Amino acid sequence: MTEIKLTPLPIDVTYCVNAVMSPAAGGIDVFIGTVRDQTKQKKVLRLEFEAYEKMAISEMEKIAASAFAKWPLLKVLLHHRTGVLEVGEVPVVIAVAAAHRDAAFEACRYIIDTLKQTVPIWKKEVFEDGEVWVAAHP
Amino acid sequence: MKIKVIAFGVAREIFGSGTIETELYTDASVGTLRNLLEQKYPRLGQLASYMVAVNSEYAEPHVVLAANDEVAVIPPVSGG
C-alpha cells in the first residue's frame, strides 16, 4: 500500500503513523521534516513551497515503487506540504512499515534522500533582508 | 511550431511568468529548446543546473518535441 499526498493544509503526523500501521509490521519508521529557524547563521522567517503538482505526485509514486522493489515493505506514506510554512511547521512526512526494522529504516532514508533529489518541489527561504530559492545557484 | 513552456520556482521568476510560448521548428529537440531559452533568458544558464520535463517525465536533450507536449523547466529541486 502506498499513500501519496501533496497538500496546502497542515500534515497530520498522527494520521500518517496510523495510516501505515499493519498487524504484519514489526516496526514503523517515520521521518518528519521541520522548518529550521536559520540557514548559515541567518534568521529564517518562513519557507514558501511550490510544486509541479502532477509531476511531483508521479515522481513520489516512482520513489515508493522503487522502495517496494528494494526492500520487503508493507506500507509507505509520503505527504508533502505546499505554500507558506512558518518555523517549526512540517513540510514533509515519510512513514514506512515493514516486518523488520532494517528495511523500514533503510527505505525511509532512501525515500527522503531521493525525494530531495528528484521530486519537482521548490522552497524559497525568506530572511529579514531578502529571499533565496534553495539550491538554485552554485 | 509553437511550444508552451511552464516554469516553476526561480525559472518562473526568470521568465517573469509561469507560462511562456516559444517558436521552434518541427521536430526540434529538448536540446534546441534549452539553447533557445538560454539565449533569450541568460540567467537560466547561470543556475546550478536545470532539467526539462516533457509530459511530466525528465527529458534528455535528444528527446524530440511535439506541438501539444506539456514542457516544463525544472530548476534545481529543493523539497523536503
Backbone of each chain as ProteinMPNN parsed JSONL, in Angstrom:
{"seq_chain_A": "MTEIKLTPLPIDVTYCVNAVMSPAAGGIDVFIGTVRDQTKQKKVLRLEFEAYEKMAISEMEKIAASAFAKWPLLKVLLHHRTGVLEVGEVPVVIAVAAAHRDAAFEACRYIIDTLKQTVPIWKKEVFEDGEVWVAAHP", "coords_chain_A": {"N_chain_A": [[0.834, -1.197, 0.0], [0.53, 2.166, -0.873], [0.535, 5.542, 0.06], [0.147, 8.747, -1.127], [0.496, 12.232, -0.963], [0.018, 15.641, -1.735], [-0.233, 18.672, -0.276], [-1.873, 21.76, 0.65], [-2.575, 22.079, 3.225], [-1.988, 21.718, 6.828], [0.124, 18.945, 7.764], [-0.966, 15.958, 9.203], [0.577, 14.339, 11.59], [0.077, 12.2, 13.313], [-2.006, 10.937, 11.981], [-0.541, 10.055, 9.761], [1.185, 8.12, 10.846], [-0.665, 6.266, 11.843], [-1.809, 5.492, 9.439], [-0.016, 3.776, 8.229], [0.091, 1.621, 9.908], [0.057, -1.861, 10.587], [-0.952, -5.215, 11.1], [0.957, -7.048, 10.351], [3.304, -5.732, 10.563], [6.517, -5.185, 12.005], [7.622, -2.928, 12.778], [7.627, 0.682, 12.506], [8.965, 3.271, 10.644], [9.535, 6.703, 10.816], [9.993, 9.736, 9.154], [10.122, 13.092, 9.903], [10.092, 16.108, 8.514], [11.088, 19.389, 9.47], [10.64, 22.951, 9.69], [13.475, 24.863, 9.904], [14.954, 27.413, 11.997], [17.074, 28.886, 11.071], [19.58, 29.491, 8.49], [22.838, 28.989, 7.672], [23.623, 30.745, 9.785], [21.834, 32.793, 9.339], [18.775, 34.322, 10.123], [15.801, 32.637, 9.542], [12.655, 33.528, 8.336], [10.359, 32.397, 7.193], [9.309, 29.633, 5.073], [8.612, 29.144, 1.612], [6.839, 26.961, -0.293], [6.656, 25.471, -3.493], [5.146, 23.541, -6.062], [5.336, 21.374, -8.914], [2.656, 20.012, -9.502], [1.376, 17.686, -10.671], [3.583, 16.247, -11.732], [5.15, 16.027, -9.455], [3.656, 14.314, -7.874], [3.754, 12.009, -9.528], [6.501, 11.484, -9.539], [6.921, 10.978, -6.815], [5.413, 8.666, -6.599], [6.982, 6.977, -8.164], [9.267, 6.784, -6.556], [8.267, 5.487, -4.279], [7.486, 3.055, -5.438], [9.954, 2.113, -6.234], [11.177, 1.815, -3.753], [9.612, -0.235, -2.679], [10.45, -2.225, -4.404], [13.081, -2.563, -3.642], [13.173, -3.222, -0.905], [11.612, -5.436, 1.544], [8.681, -4.27, 2.147], [5.714, -3.134, 3.889], [3.848, -0.961, 4.05], [3.866, 2.332, 2.673], [4.091, 5.797, 3.102], [3.91, 9.076, 1.833], [3.742, 12.385, 2.52], [3.564, 15.734, 1.506], [3.925, 19.211, 1.993], [2.62, 22.254, 0.492], [2.923, 25.771, -0.203], [3.018, 28.484, 2.226], [5.155, 28.114, 4.98], [5.714, 28.316, 8.437], [8.385, 28.706, 10.878], [9.154, 25.661, 12.529], [6.963, 24.337, 11.56], [5.734, 21.506, 9.593], [7.023, 20.356, 6.68], [7.227, 17.897, 5.392], [6.407, 14.422, 5.628], [7.496, 11.13, 5.962], [6.5, 7.841, 6.14], [7.101, 4.497, 6.946], [6.288, 1.145, 6.966], [7.343, -2.077, 7.952], [8.069, -5.612, 8.145], [10.396, -6.02, 9.504], [12.88, -4.04, 11.223], [15.264, -3.132, 9.933], [14.726, -2.913, 7.179], [12.711, -0.973, 7.242], [14.015, 1.293, 8.337], [16.09, 1.715, 6.409], [14.652, 2.066, 4.005], [13.117, 4.315, 4.582], [15.034, 6.306, 4.836], [16.112, 6.218, 2.254], [13.877, 7.04, 0.775], [13.362, 9.74, 1.612], [15.825, 10.91, 0.95], [15.916, 10.522, -1.846], [13.625, 11.836, -2.657], [14.375, 14.475, -2.183], [16.144, 14.8, -4.246], [14.841, 14.327, -6.69], [12.082, 15.034, -6.872], [9.852, 17.4, -8.19], [9.659, 19.931, -6.422], [9.919, 23.053, -4.87], [11.668, 25.215, -2.628], [11.562, 28.412, -1.165], [13.589, 30.384, 0.792], [12.84, 32.772, 3.172], [14.281, 35.606, 4.423], [15.114, 38.176, 6.877], [16.178, 40.22, 5.379], [15.824, 39.648, 2.713], [15.358, 37.118, 0.119], [15.713, 33.681, -0.992], [15.854, 31.179, -3.522], [16.239, 27.905, -2.644], [19.176, 26.058, -3.343], [19.26, 26.901, -5.987], [21.327, 28.379, -7.22], [24.893, 28.107, -7.996]], "CA_chain_A": [[0.0, 0.0, 0.0], [1.236, 3.446, -0.913], [-0.329, 6.73, 0.129], [0.927, 9.928, -1.504], [-0.353, 13.434, -0.92], [0.614, 16.967, -1.786], [-1.352, 19.396, 0.33], [-1.624, 23.093, 1.205], [-3.028, 22.067, 4.624], [-1.007, 21.101, 7.734], [0.219, 17.482, 7.736], [-1.34, 15.34, 10.476], [1.605, 13.315, 11.792], [-0.553, 11.017, 13.926], [-2.695, 10.242, 10.896], [0.461, 9.4, 8.903], [1.657, 6.906, 11.533], [-1.77, 5.297, 11.87], [-2.106, 5.028, 8.081], [0.88, 2.668, 7.823], [0.002, 0.522, 10.879], [-0.354, -3.123, 9.989], [-0.677, -6.333, 12.017], [2.138, -7.778, 9.888], [4.503, -4.892, 10.731], [7.305, -5.285, 13.227], [8.056, -1.58, 13.128], [7.326, 1.78, 11.602], [9.979, 4.318, 10.676], [8.901, 7.953, 10.385], [10.817, 10.942, 9.041], [9.32, 14.316, 9.938], [10.874, 17.309, 8.213], [10.568, 20.582, 10.143], [11.245, 24.206, 9.208], [14.53, 25.329, 10.813], [14.879, 28.872, 12.173], [18.205, 29.599, 10.491], [20.423, 28.883, 7.47], [24.149, 29.645, 7.7], [23.562, 31.83, 10.779], [20.857, 33.838, 9.007], [17.46, 34.002, 10.663], [14.765, 32.345, 8.541], [11.32, 33.95, 8.783], [9.402, 31.382, 6.736], [9.628, 28.977, 3.801], [7.496, 29.091, 0.662], [6.983, 25.771, -1.14], [5.926, 25.461, -4.76], [5.299, 22.21, -6.665], [4.745, 20.997, -10.204], [1.9, 19.021, -8.731], [1.172, 16.436, -11.393], [4.846, 15.516, -11.834], [5.613, 15.727, -8.094], [2.943, 13.089, -7.474], [4.241, 10.839, -10.268], [7.864, 11.175, -9.074], [6.81, 10.343, -5.491], [4.956, 7.286, -6.849], [8.143, 6.199, -8.633], [10.157, 6.521, -5.413], [7.624, 4.467, -3.449], [7.563, 1.779, -6.16], [11.34, 1.658, -6.203], [11.443, 1.349, -2.377], [8.987, -1.565, -2.557], [11.252, -3.184, -5.167], [14.379, -2.763, -2.993], [13.046, -3.775, 0.45], [10.308, -6.058, 1.826], [7.908, -3.288, 2.909], [4.269, -3.348, 3.958], [3.148, 0.263, 3.663], [4.697, 3.533, 2.513], [3.312, 7.046, 3.012], [4.648, 10.33, 1.62], [2.926, 13.594, 2.488], [4.392, 16.934, 1.37], [3.179, 20.469, 2.011], [2.921, 23.37, -0.405], [2.513, 27.049, 0.36], [3.883, 29.176, 3.183], [5.324, 27.408, 6.253], [6.444, 29.054, 9.477], [9.383, 27.923, 11.633], [8.568, 24.614, 13.365], [5.942, 23.575, 10.838], [6.186, 20.241, 8.993], [6.852, 20.315, 5.225], [7.212, 16.541, 4.813], [6.416, 13.232, 6.486], [7.639, 9.821, 5.311], [6.265, 6.763, 7.098], [7.343, 3.206, 6.306], [6.078, -0.021, 7.826], [7.924, -3.309, 7.432], [8.08, -6.68, 9.138], [11.638, -5.898, 10.285], [13.27, -2.628, 11.285], [16.321, -2.744, 8.991], [14.087, -2.497, 5.924], [11.969, 0.265, 7.471], [14.993, 2.389, 8.468], [16.798, 1.96, 5.146], [13.715, 2.567, 2.995], [12.703, 5.667, 4.963], [16.176, 7.155, 4.476], [16.167, 6.236, 0.791], [12.747, 7.802, 0.235], [13.541, 11.185, 1.81], [17.003, 11.347, 0.182], [15.579, 10.545, -3.267], [12.64, 12.923, -2.822], [15.093, 15.749, -2.241], [16.901, 14.88, -5.499], [14.099, 14.148, -7.947], [10.674, 15.468, -6.902], [9.801, 18.823, -8.534], [9.124, 20.815, -5.389], [10.942, 24.075, -4.622], [11.412, 26.074, -1.476], [12.21, 29.715, -1.084], [13.815, 30.822, 2.173], [12.621, 34.207, 3.331], [15.052, 36.164, 5.534], [14.692, 39.539, 7.21], [16.667, 41.195, 4.394], [15.763, 39.147, 1.343], [14.865, 35.749, -0.034], [16.519, 32.913, -1.937], [15.414, 29.831, -3.89], [17.26, 26.989, -2.141], [19.916, 25.23, -4.311], [19.116, 27.363, -7.375], [22.571, 28.896, -7.792], [26.085, 27.434, -7.499]], "C_chain_A": [[0.871, 1.251, 0.0], [0.228, 4.571, -0.772], [0.528, 7.965, -0.111], [0.017, 11.143, -1.53], [0.5, 14.689, -0.959], [-0.495, 17.893, -1.304], [-0.967, 20.796, 0.812], [-1.991, 23.158, 2.687], [-1.982, 21.406, 5.519], [-1.051, 19.571, 7.664], [-0.087, 16.953, 9.138], [-0.421, 14.134, 10.712], [0.997, 12.036, 12.379], [-1.313, 10.213, 12.874], [-1.695, 9.43, 10.066], [0.943, 8.088, 9.533], [0.555, 5.846, 11.515], [-2.019, 4.688, 10.491], [-1.215, 3.868, 7.655], [0.887, 1.51, 8.832], [-0.49, -0.737, 10.178], [-0.054, -4.237, 10.982], [0.589, -7.089, 11.624], [3.428, -7.0, 10.14], [5.194, -5.166, 12.056], [7.787, -3.917, 13.657], [7.669, -0.576, 12.065], [8.428, 2.813, 11.757], [9.341, 5.582, 10.112], [9.949, 9.049, 10.293], [9.878, 12.134, 9.01], [10.254, 15.478, 9.657], [10.254, 18.49, 8.943], [11.308, 21.825, 9.64], [12.188, 24.754, 10.279], [14.536, 26.86, 10.855], [16.083, 29.612, 11.605], [18.903, 28.784, 9.403], [21.719, 29.664, 7.451], [24.113, 30.911, 8.562], [22.614, 32.976, 10.411], [19.479, 33.405, 9.474], [16.435, 33.806, 9.535], [13.404, 32.751, 9.105], [10.274, 32.899, 8.42], [9.933, 30.736, 5.454], [8.382, 29.01, 2.92], [7.744, 27.934, -0.311], [6.08, 25.868, -2.353], [6.155, 24.095, -5.393], [4.731, 22.188, -8.076], [3.921, 19.767, -9.845], [1.785, 17.663, -9.409], [2.454, 15.601, -11.407], [5.384, 15.165, -10.454], [4.96, 14.44, -7.601], [3.531, 11.881, -8.209], [5.669, 10.486, -9.855], [7.829, 10.526, -7.682], [6.326, 8.904, -5.627], [6.109, 6.402, -7.314], [9.056, 5.827, -7.469], [9.573, 5.415, -4.537], [7.742, 3.099, -4.127], [8.983, 1.226, -6.103], [11.731, 1.188, -4.801], [10.834, -0.037, -2.162], [9.809, -2.626, -3.295], [12.566, -3.522, -4.439], [14.269, -3.46, -1.638], [11.675, -4.441, 0.629], [9.485, -5.148, 2.742], [6.424, -3.648, 2.907], [3.513, -2.113, 3.476], [4.114, 1.435, 3.612], [3.772, 4.747, 2.376], [4.261, 8.219, 2.795], [3.639, 11.473, 1.587], [3.855, 14.803, 2.414], [3.513, 18.166, 1.305], [3.536, 21.355, 0.825], [2.499, 24.651, 0.313], [3.506, 27.572, 1.386], [3.928, 28.41, 4.502], [6.179, 28.23, 7.211], [7.446, 28.114, 10.145], [8.659, 26.917, 12.535], [7.484, 23.811, 12.67], [6.587, 22.406, 10.082], [5.94, 20.236, 7.486], [6.683, 18.896, 4.678], [7.165, 15.477, 5.912], [6.546, 12.01, 5.596], [7.37, 8.782, 6.39], [6.35, 5.431, 6.358], [7.113, 2.093, 7.321], [6.663, -1.253, 7.145], [7.89, -4.356, 8.541], [9.294, -6.527, 10.053], [12.222, -4.503, 10.156], [14.351, -2.22, 10.293], [15.717, -2.203, 7.692], [13.392, -1.15, 6.11], [12.928, 1.454, 7.565], [15.616, 2.738, 7.111], [15.868, 2.563, 4.102], [13.313, 4.01, 3.309], [13.797, 6.664, 4.558], [16.266, 7.334, 2.955], [15.078, 7.147, 0.225], [12.963, 9.308, 0.428], [14.744, 11.696, 1.002], [16.669, 11.479, -1.312], [14.57, 11.649, -3.562], [13.36, 14.26, -2.995], [15.865, 15.92, -3.554], [16.023, 14.94, -6.748], [12.702, 14.771, -7.998], [10.601, 16.978, -7.146], [8.989, 19.656, -7.539], [10.267, 21.782, -5.073], [10.618, 24.842, -3.364], [12.243, 27.344, -1.55], [12.364, 30.041, 0.391], [13.643, 32.329, 2.228], [13.327, 34.671, 4.604], [14.536, 37.568, 5.846], [15.06, 40.513, 6.089], [16.651, 40.653, 2.969], [15.258, 37.721, 1.301], [15.69, 35.027, -1.091], [15.856, 31.561, -2.221], [16.529, 28.867, -3.52], [17.836, 26.159, -3.29], [19.895, 25.751, -5.754], [20.448, 27.756, -8.009], [23.789, 28.2, -7.203], [26.743, 28.219, -6.35]], "O_chain_A": [[1.822, 1.369, 0.774], [-0.821, 4.552, -1.416], [1.504, 8.207, 0.599], [-1.095, 11.088, -2.056], [1.544, 14.786, -0.314], [-1.587, 17.892, -1.87], [0.135, 20.998, 1.322], [-1.748, 24.173, 3.34], [-1.171, 20.616, 5.035], [-2.12, 18.977, 7.525], [0.461, 17.435, 10.129], [-0.605, 13.067, 10.128], [1.362, 10.929, 11.985], [-1.277, 8.982, 12.867], [-1.954, 8.28, 9.711], [1.092, 7.077, 8.847], [0.806, 4.68, 11.21], [-2.392, 3.521, 10.378], [-1.609, 3.062, 6.812], [1.604, 0.528, 8.639], [-1.342, -0.68, 9.292], [0.985, -4.212, 11.641], [1.228, -7.707, 12.477], [4.522, -7.535, 9.957], [4.549, -5.353, 13.088], [8.302, -3.751, 14.763], [7.42, -0.913, 10.907], [8.784, 3.186, 12.875], [8.689, 5.547, 9.068], [10.707, 9.27, 11.238], [8.954, 12.189, 8.198], [11.116, 15.796, 10.477], [9.03, 18.589, 9.032], [12.461, 21.744, 9.219], [11.775, 25.066, 11.396], [14.173, 27.52, 9.882], [16.121, 30.841, 11.648], [18.833, 27.555, 9.388], [21.709, 30.877, 7.236], [24.514, 31.992, 8.129], [22.589, 34.005, 11.086], [19.064, 32.268, 9.252], [16.233, 34.684, 8.696], [13.045, 32.364, 10.217], [9.414, 32.555, 9.231], [10.877, 31.229, 4.837], [7.255, 28.917, 3.405], [8.726, 27.928, -1.052], [4.922, 26.279, -2.271], [7.248, 23.54, -5.276], [3.77, 22.892, -8.387], [4.41, 18.638, -9.878], [2.06, 16.626, -8.805], [2.424, 14.402, -11.131], [6.01, 14.119, -10.287], [5.611, 13.589, -6.995], [3.78, 10.844, -7.593], [6.02, 9.306, -9.821], [8.619, 9.625, -7.402], [6.756, 8.025, -4.882], [6.212, 5.239, -6.923], [9.558, 4.705, -7.395], [10.292, 4.515, -4.103], [8.058, 2.104, -3.475], [9.186, 0.023, -5.943], [12.53, 0.262, -4.665], [11.45, -0.906, -1.544], [9.863, -3.78, -2.872], [13.1, -4.621, -4.592], [15.168, -4.209, -1.256], [10.704, -4.073, -0.033], [9.581, -5.243, 3.966], [5.948, -4.374, 2.034], [2.647, -2.204, 2.606], [5.054, 1.522, 4.402], [2.796, 4.717, 1.626], [5.279, 8.346, 3.476], [2.775, 11.515, 0.711], [4.823, 14.89, 3.169], [2.478, 18.166, 0.639], [4.607, 21.225, 0.233], [1.795, 24.602, 1.321], [4.668, 27.168, 1.418], [2.889, 28.09, 5.079], [7.224, 28.763, 6.838], [7.369, 26.894, 9.999], [7.689, 27.258, 13.213], [7.12, 22.728, 13.129], [7.809, 22.327, 9.95], [4.795, 20.126, 7.046], [6.071, 18.705, 3.627], [7.788, 15.61, 6.965], [5.821, 11.856, 4.613], [7.972, 8.848, 7.462], [5.758, 5.254, 5.293], [7.684, 2.11, 8.411], [6.509, -1.453, 5.94], [7.708, -4.034, 9.715], [9.231, -6.864, 11.236], [12.084, -3.855, 9.118], [14.363, -1.074, 9.846], [16.145, -1.169, 7.177], [13.472, -0.283, 5.24], [12.692, 2.496, 6.953], [15.663, 3.904, 6.718], [16.262, 3.483, 3.385], [13.183, 4.831, 2.401], [13.51, 7.727, 4.007], [16.466, 8.438, 2.448], [15.328, 7.93, -0.692], [12.763, 10.076, -0.514], [14.69, 12.787, 0.435], [17.09, 12.436, -1.962], [14.652, 12.316, -4.593], [12.994, 15.07, -3.847], [16.201, 17.04, -3.937], [16.412, 15.536, -7.752], [12.19, 15.013, -9.091], [11.209, 17.755, -6.409], [7.836, 20.023, -7.772], [11.431, 21.386, -5.015], [9.453, 25.095, -3.058], [13.414, 27.354, -1.928], [11.399, 29.985, 1.153], [14.226, 33.066, 1.432], [13.028, 34.208, 5.705], [13.642, 38.08, 5.172], [14.362, 41.501, 5.863], [17.384, 41.144, 2.11], [14.792, 37.18, 2.304], [16.288, 35.652, -1.967], [15.366, 30.887, -1.314], [17.645, 28.99, -4.024], [17.091, 25.623, -4.111], [20.451, 25.113, -6.647], [20.676, 27.5, -9.191], [23.754, 27.749, -6.058], [27.764, 27.79, -5.813]]}, "seq_chain_B": "MKIKVIAFGVAREIFGSGTIETELYTDASVGTLRNLLEQKYPRLGQLASYMVAVNSEYAEPHVVLAANDEVAVIPPVSGG", "coords_chain_B": {"N_chain_B": [[6.623, 25.329, -35.138], [4.555, 26.12, -32.296], [5.577, 26.109, -28.96], [4.487, 25.574, -25.719], [5.789, 26.552, -22.668], [6.076, 25.704, -19.338], [6.976, 27.038, -16.136], [8.725, 26.905, -13.018], [9.424, 27.95, -9.601], [12.597, 29.464, -9.301], [12.943, 29.626, -12.042], [10.494, 30.424, -13.016], [10.495, 33.007, -12.061], [12.637, 34.046, -13.502], [11.664, 33.915, -16.13], [9.619, 35.65, -15.795], [7.044, 34.885, -15.754], [4.658, 32.238, -15.335], [4.126, 30.734, -17.518], [5.337, 30.507, -20.789], [5.44, 31.149, -24.339], [7.035, 29.715, -27.134], [8.643, 29.781, -30.315], [9.443, 27.083, -32.351], [11.233, 25.023, -34.722], [9.671, 22.306, -36.534], [9.854, 19.086, -35.049], [11.925, 19.794, -33.365], [14.406, 19.445, -30.763], [14.701, 18.769, -27.21], [17.183, 19.735, -26.476], [17.597, 21.787, -28.359], [15.573, 23.531, -27.591], [16.517, 24.169, -25.031], [18.88, 25.598, -25.64], [17.794, 27.77, -26.994], [16.176, 28.947, -25.023], [18.147, 29.633, -23.172], [19.553, 31.552, -24.573], [17.653, 33.542, -24.804], [16.978, 34.011, -22.169], [19.393, 34.689, -20.286], [19.957, 34.325, -17.562], [19.026, 31.837, -16.955], [20.979, 30.022, -17.736], [22.796, 30.498, -15.782], [22.054, 29.179, -13.553], [22.517, 26.585, -11.016], [21.946, 24.175, -12.162], [19.566, 22.818, -14.493], [16.573, 21.087, -15.413], [14.633, 19.718, -18.131], [11.278, 18.848, -18.416], [9.141, 16.66, -20.152], [5.84, 16.145, -20.743], [5.537, 15.484, -18.015], [7.759, 13.854, -17.485], [11.231, 13.594, -16.844], [13.404, 14.802, -19.357], [15.938, 14.046, -21.646], [18.416, 15.904, -23.628], [18.209, 14.919, -26.297], [15.604, 14.233, -26.793], [12.708, 14.489, -28.807], [10.48, 17.133, -29.526], [6.92, 17.698, -29.554], [4.128, 19.596, -30.804], [1.934, 19.62, -29.042], [2.958, 18.825, -26.609], [3.404, 18.856, -23.045], [5.579, 20.954, -21.728], [8.101, 21.551, -19.352], [10.172, 23.678, -17.402], [12.526, 22.784, -15.084], [14.019, 23.931, -12.411], [16.837, 23.488, -10.05], [15.714, 21.126, -7.713], [14.218, 21.374, -4.433], [12.748, 20.195, -2.386], [11.298, 18.746, 0.645]], "CA_chain_B": [[5.531, 25.018, -34.194], [4.575, 26.865, -31.039], [5.677, 25.244, -27.784], [4.174, 26.259, -24.464], [6.728, 26.097, -21.639], [5.713, 26.154, -17.995], [8.186, 27.206, -15.331], [8.5, 26.916, -11.573], [10.491, 28.438, -8.736], [13.442, 30.538, -9.812], [12.767, 29.722, -13.501], [9.287, 31.238, -13.216], [10.884, 34.397, -11.833], [13.5, 34.457, -14.617], [10.793, 34.14, -17.298], [8.661, 36.702, -15.479], [5.717, 34.313, -15.954], [4.603, 30.788, -15.134], [3.987, 30.098, -18.832], [5.756, 31.298, -21.942], [5.317, 30.437, -25.613], [8.211, 29.936, -27.96], [8.501, 29.227, -31.668], [10.511, 26.139, -32.672], [10.949, 24.295, -35.952], [9.077, 20.989, -36.331], [10.783, 18.039, -34.601], [13.042, 20.319, -32.571], [14.671, 18.613, -29.591], [14.825, 19.429, -25.912], [18.46, 20.462, -26.503], [17.373, 23.022, -29.114], [14.771, 24.404, -26.732], [17.392, 24.667, -23.953], [19.753, 26.635, -26.205], [16.983, 28.941, -27.306], [15.775, 29.59, -23.765], [19.331, 30.223, -22.526], [19.876, 32.789, -25.304], [16.629, 34.531, -24.514], [16.994, 34.274, -20.716], [20.746, 34.285, -19.885], [20.019, 33.914, -16.154], [18.734, 30.403, -16.892], [22.263, 29.334, -17.844], [23.608, 30.758, -14.587], [21.583, 28.325, -12.447], [23.399, 25.456, -10.694], [21.575, 23.21, -13.21], [18.108, 22.749, -14.624], [16.124, 19.992, -16.265], [13.39, 19.943, -18.862], [10.377, 17.695, -18.35], [8.158, 16.599, -21.231], [4.698, 15.358, -20.278], [5.798, 15.066, -16.632], [8.921, 12.972, -17.351], [12.501, 14.252, -17.151], [13.734, 14.522, -20.755], [17.316, 14.346, -22.065], [18.437, 16.841, -24.765], [17.902, 14.322, -27.611], [14.163, 13.971, -26.929], [12.074, 15.338, -29.816], [9.263, 17.765, -29.013], [5.742, 17.835, -30.409], [3.439, 20.858, -30.51], [0.995, 19.549, -27.911], [3.63, 18.353, -25.394], [3.493, 19.75, -21.886], [7.017, 21.119, -21.497], [8.328, 22.317, -18.124], [11.551, 23.929, -16.975], [12.638, 22.342, -13.692], [15.283, 24.344, -11.791], [17.224, 22.52, -9.009], [14.61, 20.908, -6.779], [14.63, 21.582, -3.036], [11.671, 19.795, -1.489], [11.682, 18.065, 1.882]], "C_chain_B": [[5.703, 25.848, -32.932], [4.644, 25.867, -29.893], [5.387, 26.094, -26.557], [5.089, 25.676, -23.39], [6.254, 26.619, -20.287], [6.964, 26.161, -17.124], [7.822, 27.362, -13.862], [9.69, 27.548, -10.854], [11.267, 29.564, -9.38], [13.282, 30.709, -11.323], [11.531, 30.558, -13.827], [9.637, 32.722, -13.036], [11.767, 34.919, -12.969], [12.657, 34.765, -15.866], [9.84, 35.311, -17.068], [7.22, 36.221, -15.634], [5.776, 32.801, -15.723], [4.472, 30.022, -16.446], [4.511, 31.042, -19.907], [5.524, 30.47, -23.204], [6.539, 30.734, -26.449], [8.033, 29.215, -29.292], [9.708, 28.323, -31.953], [10.188, 25.465, -34.008], [10.407, 22.906, -35.601], [10.16, 19.968, -35.987], [12.019, 18.593, -33.893], [13.19, 19.478, -31.3], [14.681, 19.461, -28.322], [16.111, 20.263, -25.87], [18.335, 21.795, -27.238], [16.605, 24.03, -28.269], [15.65, 25.007, -25.625], [18.272, 25.808, -24.474], [18.996, 27.928, -26.438], [16.604, 29.706, -26.034], [16.971, 30.286, -23.099], [19.784, 31.501, -23.239], [18.928, 33.914, -24.916], [16.652, 34.954, -23.042], [18.352, 33.842, -20.153], [20.838, 33.817, -18.424], [19.707, 32.43, -15.979], [20.039, 29.6, -16.904], [23.162, 29.543, -16.637], [23.146, 29.941, -13.381], [22.571, 27.182, -12.216], [23.193, 24.342, -11.719], [20.087, 23.422, -13.451], [17.784, 21.61, -15.56], [14.905, 20.46, -17.049], [12.56, 18.669, -18.707], [9.396, 17.79, -19.51], [7.051, 15.641, -20.793], [4.99, 14.691, -18.933], [6.915, 14.036, -16.462], [10.179, 13.78, -17.661], [12.949, 13.833, -18.55], [15.167, 14.97, -21.073], [17.27, 15.233, -23.312], [18.031, 16.226, -26.108], [16.407, 14.109, -27.843], [13.525, 14.992, -27.882], [10.727, 15.853, -29.285], [8.141, 17.752, -30.044], [4.922, 19.021, -29.909], [2.543, 20.784, -29.273], [1.619, 19.0, -26.629], [3.485, 19.364, -24.27], [4.971, 19.811, -21.492], [7.222, 22.005, -20.263], [9.81, 22.498, -17.875], [11.619, 23.698, -15.462], [13.978, 22.819, -13.133], [15.639, 23.364, -10.664], [16.119, 22.38, -7.96], [15.117, 21.034, -5.343], [13.487, 21.286, -2.071], [12.22, 19.145, -0.233], [11.902, 19.038, 3.016]], "O_chain_B": [[6.811, 26.224, -32.549], [3.879, 24.904, -29.848], [5.95, 27.173, -26.373], [5.159, 24.459, -23.218], [6.055, 27.821, -20.109], [7.893, 25.386, -17.348], [6.76, 27.879, -13.514], [10.788, 27.668, -11.398], [10.69, 30.5, -9.934], [13.462, 31.812, -11.839], [11.525, 31.31, -14.802], [9.138, 33.58, -13.764], [11.667, 36.083, -13.357], [12.906, 35.745, -16.567], [9.318, 35.893, -18.018], [6.287, 37.025, -15.647], [6.821, 32.175, -15.898], [4.68, 28.809, -16.487], [4.172, 32.225, -19.93], [5.424, 29.245, -23.144], [7.025, 31.864, -26.476], [7.366, 28.184, -29.38], [10.854, 28.749, -31.812], [9.022, 25.348, -34.384], [10.653, 22.394, -34.509], [11.247, 19.985, -36.565], [13.049, 17.922, -33.832], [12.227, 18.877, -30.825], [14.669, 20.691, -28.367], [16.132, 21.356, -25.304], [18.889, 22.806, -26.806], [16.933, 25.215, -28.232], [15.546, 26.194, -25.317], [18.394, 26.852, -23.832], [19.474, 29.021, -26.132], [16.696, 30.932, -25.973], [16.837, 31.373, -22.538], [20.324, 32.414, -22.614], [19.329, 35.063, -24.728], [16.381, 36.109, -22.714], [18.464, 32.748, -19.6], [21.699, 33.004, -18.089], [20.081, 31.831, -14.97], [20.182, 28.621, -16.171], [24.169, 28.853, -16.479], [23.76, 29.996, -12.316], [23.363, 26.847, -13.098], [24.139, 23.653, -12.099], [19.426, 24.13, -12.691], [18.601, 21.213, -16.391], [14.243, 21.438, -16.699], [13.072, 17.559, -18.848], [8.883, 18.866, -19.814], [7.306, 14.471, -20.509], [4.728, 13.504, -18.738], [7.014, 13.406, -15.409], [10.205, 14.556, -18.617], [12.886, 12.653, -18.897], [15.552, 16.109, -20.809], [16.24, 15.32, -23.98], [17.551, 16.948, -26.982], [15.988, 13.833, -28.968], [13.769, 16.194, -27.778], [9.952, 15.111, -28.681], [8.385, 17.79, -31.25], [5.009, 19.402, -28.742], [2.406, 21.764, -28.541], [0.905, 18.736, -25.661], [3.447, 20.572, -24.505], [5.533, 18.839, -20.987], [6.607, 23.064, -20.137], [10.607, 21.588, -18.105], [10.893, 24.311, -14.68], [14.993, 22.16, -13.363], [14.832, 22.491, -10.345], [15.649, 23.368, -7.395], [16.3, 20.827, -5.074], [13.273, 21.998, -1.09], [13.431, 19.008, -0.059], [12.231, 18.626, 4.128]]}, "name": "protein", "num_of_chains": 2, "seq": "MTEIKLTPLPIDVTYCVNAVMSPAAGGIDVFIGTVRDQTKQKKVLRLEFEAYEKMAISEMEKIAASAFAKWPLLKVLLHHRTGVLEVGEVPVVIAVAAAHRDAAFEACRYIIDTLKQTVPIWKKEVFEDGEVWVAAHPMKIKVIAFGVAREIFGSGTIETELYTDASVGTLRNLLEQKYPRLGQLASYMVAVNSEYAEPHVVLAANDEVAVIPPVSGG"}
